[in-house]
C-alpha cells in the first residue's frame, strides 16, 4: 500500500450505523477496496468503498492508467453518488490500473486506492488460485486483515471426508489455509486427527480480537494440531479416535493463532469439557450430562465474536444446543487469553428453559440497544454479562435471521423456524424480549417443522422483509406482519445477496443468483457462475458472501468444480444508491465472522436496508494499521468526530 494511502487511512473517524446508544466500537481499518472487472461487451466496471471514516460530502475522481501511460480521468465530473461506474473506453488485453482520488471540500487528494486489471483477467470475476490438498475440497471461508495493510485476506476451510455429529465413521483432519486475493498462500494449519471433520465441529473465527490491527484465527484444537509454522500442539503421537471414528476422550483445547503466520500464540483448555471430572468419560457419563452417550449432542459446537463491553471484541465459543447449552466468553488482550464468563443452561434451575433452544447457528446482535452485544442462541438469548436474557421455549430450529427486518417496529426482529412439529413452525418475534409478533403452525404429518427458512426484502409493495419456509406444511410468502401475500414463494430459501442496483435483496442458491418478480410471482435468473459449485450439500451455500470489495453490495465466492480455484464474483449492475461499506456496520461485520458456523446463514444489517430506508450513520472508531507510517497505538489515538 502506498504511503499516502496509509496516511489517509490512519485517520480515525466517528460515524453511526445504528441508533444504539453505544460507545464507539473499535473496528478494522479498511482501504478503499477498489475493484475493476472486465465485461464481455468490452467495458470494465469500477467500484470502491465509502468508508465509515470518510468526511461528509466526500466525492471522487477515477483515473485510468494503461501500460504505465499518463493517467486519464474516467469520470466527467466528480462522483458524488454511487461509487460505481462503467469505463466504456477500457481496452481489454492491456494492463490497466484504476486510481481513486477523494475530493474533500472540492480539493482533490492523493489516490487512496487502486486496482490493476491484468492482461489476461477473466470476465465477471476475480480468480483466486488454490493449493488444495489431495482428496480435499474447498468449503467455508472467512475474511480478516491478516497482515495489517487494510485489505482482507481469506481463511479457507479445506475439508476431506466429514461426518455429521449424529453419524459414526472416520473423518479426515480439518485444514485451514490463508490466502491473499491473488492466490498467494500465507500458511496452513492442520487441526489433526483428534479434531473431527464436519459442519458441527470445525467453527473458526477470524477477527482482530486484541485491537492491534491484525486479525487472529481462533478455533478448537487437540493433541496433534500442527500450526502454520510447523509447531505441534499437545501430544503429537496421541490418537483419541475410537473404533467408530468418534473422538470422545482426550484433552480439548482452544487456540489463538497469529493471522500473519498461522503460529499458535496461546492454547488453553476448551470450556466446557465433555465431562467436568474426566478426559475419558463413559457413555453413561456423557448421557447424564448431554442426553446421549454416543457423541451426538456433546459434539455440537458454535462460535462467534461479540462486543460485550460495547468497545472491544470478545470471542464466544459454545457447545451443545439440543439439551445442555454452554457458552464461554473470552478476551484476547496483550498476549493473555482469559475466560470472561461462562453461561451453562444446566448450572441453575432458573436457566432450565434455556436448554434445548439452540439452532445449528447463532447471531450476535445488540438486541436491547444498550450498546453491548447479546448472543441470540436460537430460541433463547444470552445477555452481554453472561446471564440469560429470555427464552422463547420453542426449541431447536435450523434457520435464524436477526436484524431490523421491519422498520415500522422499534429495534430488531427475529425470524426463525421450529424443527419439532408445533404451533410456531415459522415465527417472528421481538429481539429484545422474545415477544411473539406472529407464528405459523406446522401441519405436516411427518412430525417435523420446516427445515429451511429465509427472511429478506424481495417485494417493495410491503414494508420490511418477506419470509418463507420449506417444510412443515407451511406454504406461501408472508410479509413482516405475518400476512400471506402470495400463494407462491421463491423456489429456494437457502441464502441471499444484495446484488442488483435496487435496495431489495436477491435469492442466492447453488451457483446462481435470482430476482423475485413480485408481479408474476416467479424468479428471474441474474447470474449463473459457470463451472462453479456450492458447498454443504443440500444447504447449497457459497464459500462466502459478503461486502468484500467495491461499493456496499455483496460479492459471492464459489469454488470451481475442479477444486483448484475460488472465483469472487462482483456485480456488474449499476446502482444509483450510495452507502457506507456494510463491513463498517458492526451488526453485519459480526455476521460475516459467524457465517461459516454450522448451517451457514446470510448476514443482515443492524439497520433497515430496503426501499424507503433512511441512510444510516455510524458510531465506530477504527484500529490504526500497524504497517502505516503514521501509526499510533489504540491507547494513544483520540477518535475524531465526523458528522455524516
ABEGO torsion letter per residue (X at the ends): XBAAAAAAAABBBBBBABABABBBBBBBBBBAGBBBBBBAAGBBBBBBBBBAABBBGBBBBBBBBBGGBBBBBABABBBABBBBBBBAABBBGBBBBBBBBBBBGGBBBBBABBBBBBAABBBGBBBBBBBBBBGBBBBBBBBBBAAGAGBBBBBBBBBBBBBBAABBEBBBBBBBBBBBAAGBBABBBBAEAABBBEAAABBBBBBBAAGAGBBBBBBBBBBGBBBAAGBBBEBAABBABBAAGBBABEBBBBBBBBAAAGBBABBBBBOBBABAABABBBAAAAAAAAGBAAGAAAABBBBBBBBAAGABBBBBBBBEAABBBBBBBBBBBGGBBBBABBBBAAABAAAAAABGABBAEBBBBBAAGAGBBBBBBEABBBBAAGBBABBAGAEBBABBBBEBABAABBEBBBBBBBABBBAAABBBBBAAAGBBABBBBBABAAGBBBABBBBBBABAABBEBBBBBBEGGBBEBBBAAGBBABABBBABAABBBBABABABBBBBBEABBBBBBAAAGBBBBABBBBGBBBBGEAAGBBABBBBABEBABBBBBBBBAAGABBBBBBBABBBABBBBBAAABAAAAAAAAAAABEBBBBBBBABBBEBGBBBBBBBBBBBBBAABAABBBAAABBBBBBBX
